[in-house]
Amino acid sequence: MRKALFLFALTVLLGVGFAFDPNNDPSLIAYFPFDGNLKDATGHFGEAVKTGRTIGSVGRGQITFVDGVVGQALKLPGSRGLLLPEDLIKDYDYTVAFWVYANNLTRFTTTFFGAYIDKDLKIHWISFVPLCWNNGTMLWARDEAQNVWYDGILSKNIEPGKWYHVAISVLNGIVRVYINGEQVLTRIQINGQENLNGKLPDVFSLKPGGVFALGANYWDAPFDGMFDELRIYDRALEPSEIRALYNYGR
């Protein structure tokens, strides 16, 4: 994070024009284009691996590659998910962006999931859920140690049979959620109480052992559909940069 901010500040001081390049931004942590493989194109991490119906289980069904939004996309069969490398996020400022296509939706099934289990076996997690308890799409989170539930309720829902670009931008716990380049986080509830300034729990800061997955968590049915162009940045991207991601390769 410090390196990315330093390079950005240096660019401004030198008077050099700054244009956001999604694939070469200094804050890009990981990039999974899913063009026929499960590799991180940045080279910072190893390959993602298959998991079963839940994280850590053994599953059946083929993970394949099909035509996507940009090049190829990852296709999950609805019977297993994808386990990403550990510690993709390690602080309180980050952006997660990806394309997603659902064949069908099951309540509480995740798309992007991240978690950390502390020394007392308390679980801290975030999850982007197309069909949550409110029958809509939600950024959902839980800090079990502090007994906090975070419900980020959106004005736009993911529906089956369409591609959507999703971006989650976090700056010291303040969240913006975008669907197709539009900011859609309109309501926040903390433990069921409206709180528009409520912060997303700090799941990952300085905690090695963070677990990340696509289409699977520890409890619910796995995702049936496709993912493309998963990117993770070590800073909260600006709205114009999110729109650039949405328009990239289209």
Secondary structure by P-SEA (a helix, b strand, c coil): caaaaaaaaaaaaaccbbbbccccccccccccccccccccccccccbbbbbccccccccccccccccccccbbbbbcccbbbbccccccccccccccbbbbbccccccccccccccccccccccccccccccccccccbbbbccccbbbbbbcccccccccbbbbbbbbbcccbbbbbccccccccbbbcccccccccccccccccccbbbbbcccccbbbbbcccccbbbbbcccccaaaaaaaaaccc
